[in-house]
Every structure is written in C-alpha cells, then in structure tokens.
Amino acid sequence: MKKAPGANLLKEGYNYMLMEHAADPDTLIHEWAESVIGDQYPVPDRILHFTELIVQDYLAQEMCDRRPPKGTFDLFATEGGTAAMCYLFDSLQENFLLNQGDAIALMIPVFTPYIEIPELRRYQFDVTEISADQMTPDGLHTWQYKDEDIDKLKDPRIKALFITNPSNPPSYALSRETTERIINIVKNDNPNLMIITDDVYGTFIPHFRSLMAELPHNTLCVYSFSKYFGATGWRTAVIALHEDNIYDKMIARLSEEQKSILNKRYSSLSLQPEKMKFIDRMVADSRQIALNHTAGLSLPQQMQMSLFAIFSLLDKEDSYKTKMQEIIHRRLHALWDNTGFTLVEDPLRAGYYSEIDMLVWAKKFYGDDFVAYLQKTYNPLDVVFRLANETSLVLLNGGGFAGPKWSVRVSLANLNEADYVKIGQSIKCVLEEYAQTWKASKE
C-alpha cells in the first residue's frame, strides 16, 4: 500500500497536519475516514474542522501570497463557486445588508451571472458599471480601470462592489495602483463598502494577492478549486470571511424592527440568534433555515478539497503552479502568434481566457473607414457565427460579458496547443474576409 498512487500524499498530508496544527492523530484519521466513506452529514455544517484548517492555509498561500492579514478567515464550503454566488446574494438580502433597489458597483467585463442576478425582480439593484476600458497610447486594451471610474466607489450610496479578480474574460488581475486606490477609498470615503471578490483565477498569476488580504474586514472572497485543478465536476469551493468583519457589525447596527425579524428567522437555531455570525447565517439560509441540520458540502467533496489544498501546500517549489501557468501561456501565444495581432507582455495577465477585440485590429490593419463599415454592415455576433459555420470553432462573444461588443472570448483551458494555432489562424482569416468584402464594395 505504501507504493499505491496517492499514498505518499496522504502520508505527507498527515504529517503536515500533525506538525503545523498539532492535530490529534486519531481525530484527524477519523474525519478523513468518514469523509471518504461519506456516512455522516457534515459536522460542523459550515465546514469540517480539519478541512477548514487546511483550506485556510491554502488561501493564505495562494490568495494572500503567503502574507495573510492578522486574524482568521472563517470558511463555508460550498458546491462550487456558483452555489457560493447564490448563497451570498440570498443572505445579503435576507439580512438587510442589500435591499431591493440598493446601489451596487460591478467591475466589468465580468462572468455573466454577476450581470444577470442583480436584474432579477427579487433584487433589482441599481448597478454602477466600472469598465476596464483603459487603453494604451497606441490603442491597445490594458484591461485596467480608469481612476475616475474607481472613484465612483466614494459614493456612500454604493453599498457593495462585485469583482472577479483576475477578470473573466479579459483575465487580468487588478493593478497595484487600482488596488491602492480602492484601499484608500474604503479607509477614507466608504468604510462600509462590502466587497465580494471571486478569485478563482488567482493561482494563474505569479504572487497574486487578493483583496481579502488587503481589505480583510470588508471583503467576502469566493474561491473555487475547479479551474486550477481541472475539477469542475467535483463542485468544490469556499466562501471566506474574516472573523472581524463589517458584515457582522452592520447587522448589529440594524434597526430594532429588522433585528426582531432576523431573531425570529434564526430562533430555531440558537437561543441567542442575534449573536450568529453572518457566515453561519449563510449556512442556514442555504437550506431555508429549517433544513440547517443537513446543511453543508458532502464529506467526500470536502475530502477532495482537502487533498487539493494539501497537494499545493506540500509543493514547496510551486512546481505544479509553474507548470499550469506555462501550459496556459504556451497556448495563449499559440493563439495570438497565429492571429497576426500583437500580444504585449503583461505580468498581470493570467491568460486563462483571452478577449480579442476585433475592432482594435480592424483599425490597426485597415483604418477607421473599415471599422465604420464593419459596424454599419454586420452584427457583432457575426464574427462568432462565421467562425462556427466556416471552421466549426465555437467561441463566445465578449459583449455578453459586458465587454467590447466586437470582442471574442477564447478559453485557454480546454484544448491542446495545436488547436489554438487553428483558432488563431481562423480569427485572422475572418478579419481578412471582412476586409476583402469591404475593398470589393469600394470598387
């Protein structure tokens, strides 16, 4: 059994827990054995004891660049990042932290559900979009944010900021300048700003540092193991919230009427429901309160999450991370090198996706008249439909993510390197076809 696949990971993981957390050997093995069997409901329901310790270490390493803030992050294990999103929106509203019609800010382009959920009748939030539309002097996207747009967060009417960092689909991390600007705004202008950051792509950026590390008291972090470990089917994610946070404090400052409503809501769970942490309220809300006793992520899923995290924690040389980043970057260059377009090196680019704005390159190669012709003659979706019809390649239109309407989104996670050569060549051919038609129309 010592030579069985995975045996060394279990051995080293066991030793790690004993050395780093002084874990009781019998209690640790009991939790792991039950997790493999899956013979119990999760207890604690929010996350298993040792799973939480392991994932806390993992987040300190991967989301905080091994420099976590003081204090502890409480974790809630969820069925992937999608479940985390649902639970967050639900509990923020149920606890009067975000009410129907409240003002929020959304950093775009962004994963489409972050656009669509606030529009639902239940929420109908007043959304201020902060667009990553900063350009270089020679007309290329940086996928960063202008200072004057970030300054919109100074408005105290804006109660929450939703961000995917690195972004989806541009796949760029926040610049240090933007991060510092947000920090200053929270400290000086909008101290109760709730920040919800989805950091699933953070591990694809060297030395990534999440807003959970920079503004721990304001930030709720959603992290999913799906992308980094190629395990979307496992549905493993966590919500992380610092033990000292503005969410609990704002609940404590609610009106007496609102407190009474919430005390009644959670009264079946505690003799002192007013003292329940917001993250524990999320757990209860996730099962409509009445089913709280069966809440939580399944034990086998939590065990798999623990193995993912331990694997990374034991990889002291970051060999796996380096390999994953290299694979993504090779595919990215295979794509761009065959479009004929220029890919400017940028340490903030994760490269998990690539967003290609066709109008930028139409202007670069053929000028403003050609751009005007495209916009007048074709629907922006024509690019992705043409690619599908002519090459059987299915890409997504960037406009669906609140990005440039004429952009296309390519995922670098799904195909072999040679496939991205074909995609790049096909994108180049499509632009050339448009140009040939345009030139013929002028003859």
C-alpha positions in Angstrom: 0.0 0.0 0.0 3.0 2.3 0.6 3.5 2.5 -3.2 -0.1 2.9 -4.1 -0.9 6.1 -6.1 -1.6 8.9 -3.6 -0.2 7.1 -0.6 2.6 9.5 -0.2 0.3 12.5 -0.4 -1.8 11.1 2.4 1.3 10.3 4.5 2.8 13.8 3.9 -0.6 15.4 4.5 -1.0 13.6 7.7 2.5 14.7 8.9 1.7 18.3 7.8 -1.4 18.4 10.0 0.5 17.0 13.0 3.5 19.3 12.6 1.7 22.5 11.6 -1.6 22.2 13.6 -0.7 19.7 16.3 -3.7 17.7 15.1 -4.7 14.7 17.2 -3.9 11.7 15.0 -7.0 9.7 15.9 -9.4 12.6 15.4 -7.7 13.5 12.1 -7.9 10.0 10.7 -11.5 9.7 11.9 -12.5 12.8 10.0 -10.7 11.6 6.9 -12.1 8.1 7.0 -15.6 9.3 7.5 -15.1 11.7 4.7 -14.1 9.0 2.3 -17.0 6.8 3.3 -19.5 9.7 3.3 -21.5 8.1 6.1 -22.5 11.3 8.0 -23.9 14.7 7.5 -21.2 17.4 7.7 -20.4 18.4 11.3 -19.8 21.3 11.7 -22.2 22.1 8.9 -20.2 25.1 7.7 -17.0 23.1 7.0 -15.3 20.2 8.7 -12.7 21.1 11.3 -9.6 19.9 9.6 -10.8 20.8 6.1 -11.1 24.4 7.4 -7.5 24.4 8.8 -6.1 23.0 5.6 -8.0 25.4 3.3 -7.2 28.3 5.5 -3.5 27.6 5.0 -4.1 27.1 1.2 -5.8 30.5 0.9 -3.1 32.2 2.9 -0.6 30.8 0.5 -2.4 31.2 -2.8 -4.7 34.2 -2.3 -2.5 36.1 0.1 0.9 35.4 -1.4 2.0 33.8 1.9 1.4 37.1 3.7 -2.1 36.8 5.2 -3.5 39.6 7.4 -3.7 39.1 11.1 -6.7 37.1 12.4 -8.6 34.1 11.0 -10.8 33.7 8.0 -14.0 31.6 8.7 -14.8 29.4 5.8 -18.1 28.0 4.3 -17.6 25.0 2.0 -20.0 25.2 -1.0 -21.0 23.3 -4.1 -18.7 25.2 -6.4 -18.5 29.0 -6.9 -22.0 29.1 -8.4 -23.6 27.9 -5.2 -21.5 30.4 -3.3 -22.9 33.2 -5.5 -26.4 32.1 -4.9 -25.9 31.9 -1.1 -24.2 35.3 -1.0 -26.9 37.2 -2.9 -29.6 35.5 -0.8 -28.1 36.1 2.6 -27.1 39.7 1.9 -30.7 40.4 1.2 -32.2 38.3 3.9 -30.1 40.1 6.5 -30.9 43.6 5.2 -27.3 44.3 4.1 -28.5 44.7 0.5 -32.1 45.6 -0.1 -34.1 45.7 -3.3 -33.1 48.7 -5.3 -29.9 49.4 -3.4 -26.9 50.7 -5.3 -24.0 48.3 -6.1 -20.9 48.6 -8.3 -19.9 45.9 -10.8 -16.5 45.7 -12.4 -16.8 44.7 -16.0 -16.3 42.7 -18.2 -17.4 40.0 -15.8 -18.9 36.5 -15.6 -22.4 36.9 -17.0 -24.4 35.8 -13.9 -23.0 38.7 -12.0 -24.7 40.9 -14.6 -28.0 38.9 -14.7 -28.6 38.2 -11.0 -28.9 41.9 -9.9 -31.5 42.4 -12.6 -33.8 39.7 -11.1 -37.1 41.0 -9.7 -36.1 40.0 -6.2 -33.1 42.2 -6.3 -33.4 45.0 -8.9 -30.2 46.6 -7.8 -29.1 50.0 -9.1 -25.9 48.9 -10.8 -23.0 51.2 -11.5 -20.7 49.5 -14.0 -17.0 50.2 -13.7 -15.5 49.2 -17.0 -11.9 48.0 -17.7 -11.7 50.2 -20.8 -8.3 51.8 -20.2 -6.2 51.9 -23.4 -2.5 52.3 -24.2 -1.4 55.4 -26.2 -1.3 53.2 -29.3 -4.9 52.0 -28.9 -4.5 48.6 -27.2 -6.5 47.3 -24.3 -4.8 47.2 -20.9 -8.0 45.7 -19.3 -7.5 48.0 -16.4 -9.7 50.7 -14.8 -9.5 54.5 -15.0 -9.0 56.4 -11.8 -12.1 58.5 -12.3 -14.2 55.3 -12.6 -12.8 53.7 -9.5 -13.6 57.0 -7.7 -17.3 56.3 -8.2 -16.9 53.9 -5.2 -16.5 57.0 -3.0 -20.3 57.5 -3.2 -21.7 56.1 0.1 -24.9 55.1 -1.7 -22.9 52.2 -3.3 -23.2 49.5 -0.7 -21.3 46.7 -2.4 -18.6 46.1 -5.0 -18.6 42.9 -7.0 -15.4 41.9 -8.8 -13.8 38.9 -10.5 -10.1 39.1 -10.0 -8.4 38.2 -12.3 -11.2 39.2 -14.6 -13.3 37.0 -16.8 -13.0 37.1 -19.8 -10.0 39.5 -20.1 -8.1 37.5 -17.5 -6.2 40.3 -15.9 -5.5 41.0 -12.2 -6.1 44.4 -10.7 -3.1 46.7 -11.0 -1.4 47.7 -7.8 -2.4 51.3 -8.4 -6.1 50.3 -8.6 -5.8 48.2 -5.5 -4.3 51.0 -3.6 -7.0 53.4 -4.8 -9.7 51.0 -3.6 -8.0 50.6 -0.2 -7.8 54.4 0.2 -11.5 54.8 -0.8 -12.5 52.3 1.8 -10.4 53.8 4.5 -11.3 57.5 3.8 -14.6 57.6 1.9 -16.8 54.5 2.1 -15.7 52.4 5.1 -18.8 50.2 5.0 -18.3 49.2 1.3 -18.9 45.4 1.1 -16.5 43.8 -1.4 -17.4 40.5 -2.9 -14.4 39.2 -4.9 -14.4 36.0 -7.0 -10.8 34.9 -7.2 -11.0 31.6 -8.9 -8.3 32.5 -11.4 -5.8 33.9 -8.9 -3.5 31.0 -9.0 -2.6 31.7 -12.6 -0.9 35.0 -11.6 2.5 34.8 -10.0 2.4 36.3 -6.5 -1.3 37.0 -6.7 -2.7 38.9 -3.8 -6.5 39.1 -3.3 -8.5 42.0 -1.8 -9.2 39.6 1.0 -5.6 40.1 2.0 -5.6 43.9 1.5 -9.1 44.7 3.0 -10.0 41.7 5.1 -12.7 43.4 7.1 -14.7 44.4 4.1 -14.1 41.5 1.7 -16.0 38.3 1.2 -13.9 36.0 -1.0 -15.3 33.3 -3.2 -12.7 30.7 -4.2 -13.3 27.6 -6.3 -10.9 24.7 -6.8 -12.4 23.9 -10.2 -10.2 25.8 -12.6 -6.7 25.3 -11.0 -7.2 21.6 -10.5 -9.3 20.9 -13.6 -12.1 19.6 -11.4 -15.3 21.4 -12.3 -17.3 18.2 -11.7 -16.3 18.0 -8.1 -18.1 21.2 -7.2 -15.7 22.4 -4.5 -15.4 26.0 -3.3 -15.3 28.1 -0.2 -16.6 31.5 0.9 -14.0 33.2 3.2 -14.9 35.9 5.6 -12.6 37.4 8.2 -13.6 36.8 11.8 -13.6 40.6 12.3 -15.8 42.0 9.5 -18.1 44.8 8.7 -21.0 42.4 7.8 -21.4 41.3 11.4 -21.1 44.8 12.6 -23.7 46.2 10.2 -26.1 43.5 11.2 -25.6 44.6 14.9 -26.5 48.1 13.9 -29.8 47.3 12.1 -33.0 48.8 13.4 -34.8 47.1 16.2 -37.6 46.1 13.8 -35.1 44.4 11.4 -33.3 42.7 14.3 -36.6 41.4 15.5 -37.4 39.9 12.1 -33.9 38.2 12.0 -34.1 36.9 15.5 -37.4 35.2 14.7 -35.9 33.9 11.4 -32.9 32.2 13.2 -34.6 31.5 16.5 -34.8 27.7 15.9 -31.0 27.6 15.6 -29.8 29.5 18.7 -31.0 30.8 22.0 -29.2 34.0 21.1 -29.8 34.3 17.3 -28.7 38.0 17.4 -25.1 36.7 18.0 -25.0 34.4 15.0 -22.2 35.3 12.6 -23.1 36.3 9.1 -21.3 33.4 7.6 -23.3 31.0 9.9 -26.5 32.7 8.7 -25.4 31.9 5.2 -25.2 28.2 6.0 -28.7 28.3 7.5 -30.1 30.3 4.6 -28.6 27.8 2.1 -31.1 25.2 3.5 -34.1 27.5 4.2 -33.3 27.5 7.9 -35.5 24.5 8.6 -33.0 22.1 7.0 -29.9 23.6 8.6 -29.3 20.2 10.4 -28.5 18.7 6.9 -26.6 21.7 5.5 -23.1 21.7 4.2 -20.9 20.3 1.5 -20.8 16.5 1.3 -17.9 14.8 3.2 -16.3 13.2 0.0 -16.3 16.7 -1.6 -14.7 18.2 1.4 -12.1 15.4 1.5 -11.3 16.0 -2.2 -11.0 19.8 -1.4 -8.5 18.9 1.4 -6.4 16.8 -0.9 -6.3 19.6 -3.5 -5.2 22.0 -0.8 -2.6 19.7 0.8 -1.1 18.9 -2.6 -0.5 22.6 -3.1 0.8 23.2 0.4 3.3 20.4 0.1 4.6 21.7 -3.2 7.2 24.0 -1.7 8.8 24.7 -5.1 5.4 25.6 -6.7 6.2 23.1 -9.4 2.5 22.4 -10.2 1.6 26.1 -10.3 4.6 26.9 -12.6 3.6 24.1 -14.9 0.0 25.2 -15.1 1.0 28.8 -15.8 3.4 27.6 -18.5 0.8 25.5 -20.2 -1.7 28.4 -20.3 0.9 30.8 -21.6 2.1 28.5 -24.4 -1.5 28.1 -25.6 -2.0 31.8 -25.3 1.0 32.5 -27.6 -0.1 29.7 -30.0 -3.4 31.6 -30.3 -2.0 35.1 -30.7 1.0 34.3 -32.8 -1.3 33.0 -35.4 -3.8 35.9 -35.5 -1.1 38.2 -36.7 -2.0 40.5 -33.8 0.4 41.8 -31.2 0.3 40.4 -27.6 2.0 42.8 -25.3 3.7 41.1 -22.3 2.0 41.9 -19.0 2.7 40.3 -15.6 -0.9 41.0 -14.6 -2.3 38.7 -17.3 -3.5 35.3 -16.1 -4.2 34.1 -19.6 -6.9 31.6 -18.6 -9.1 33.3 -21.1 -8.3 35.8 -23.9 -10.6 38.5 -25.1 -9.8 39.7 -28.6 -11.4 43.0 -29.7 -11.7 42.7 -33.5 -12.3 46.4 -33.9 -8.9 47.2 -32.4 -7.2 45.1 -35.0 -9.5 46.2 -37.8 -8.4 49.8 -37.1 -4.7 48.8 -36.8 -4.6 47.0 -40.1 -7.2 48.8 -42.3 -8.1 52.1 -40.6 -11.2 53.9 -39.3 -13.2 53.6 -42.5 -13.1 49.8 -42.3 -14.2 50.0 -38.7 -17.2 52.1 -39.6 -18.0 49.7 -42.5 -18.0 46.7 -40.1 -20.2 48.4 -37.6 -22.7 49.5 -40.2 -22.8 46.3 -42.2 -22.6 43.5 -39.7 -23.9 42.5 -36.3 -21.1 41.9 -33.7 -22.3 38.3 -33.3 -21.4 37.7 -37.0 -17.8 37.0 -36.0 -18.6 34.0 -33.8 -21.3 32.7 -36.1 -19.0 32.9 -39.1 -16.2 31.1 -37.1 -18.7 28.4 -36.2 -20.1 28.0 -39.7 -16.8 28.0 -41.5 -14.4 26.3 -39.1 -16.6 24.6 -36.5 -15.0 26.6 -33.8 -17.3 27.8 -31.1 -16.2 31.0 -29.3 -18.2 33.3 -27.1 -19.0 37.0 -27.9 -17.4 39.3 -25.4 -20.4 41.6 -25.4 -22.3 39.0 -23.3 -19.8 39.7 -20.5 -20.4 43.5 -20.8 -17.1 43.7 -22.7 -16.5 45.3 -26.1 -19.3 44.3 -28.5 -16.9 43.2 -31.2 -14.7 41.1 -29.0 -14.5 37.3 -28.9 -13.6 35.2 -25.8 -11.3 32.2 -26.1 -10.8 29.8 -23.2 -7.2 28.6 -23.0 -8.0 25.8 -20.6 -9.9 23.3 -22.8 -7.9 22.4 -25.9 -4.5 21.2 -27.0 -1.8 23.7 -28.1 -2.3 22.8 -31.8 -6.0 23.7 -31.6 -5.1 27.3 -30.6 -3.0 27.6 -33.7 -6.1 26.8 -35.7 -8.2 29.2 -33.8 -5.7 32.0 -34.2 -5.5 31.3 -38.0 -9.3 31.2 -38.3 -9.7 34.6 -36.5 -7.1 36.1 -38.8 -9.0 34.7 -41.9 -12.3 36.1 -40.7 -10.9 39.6 -40.4 -9.3 39.2 -43.9 -12.6 38.1 -45.3 -14.3 41.2 -44.0 -11.5 43.3 -45.4 -11.8 41.7 -48.9 -15.6 42.3 -48.9 -15.0 45.9 -47.9 -12.4 46.6 -50.5 -14.7 45.0 -53.2 -17.6 47.2 -52.1 -15.5 50.3 -52.9 -14.6 49.3 -56.4 
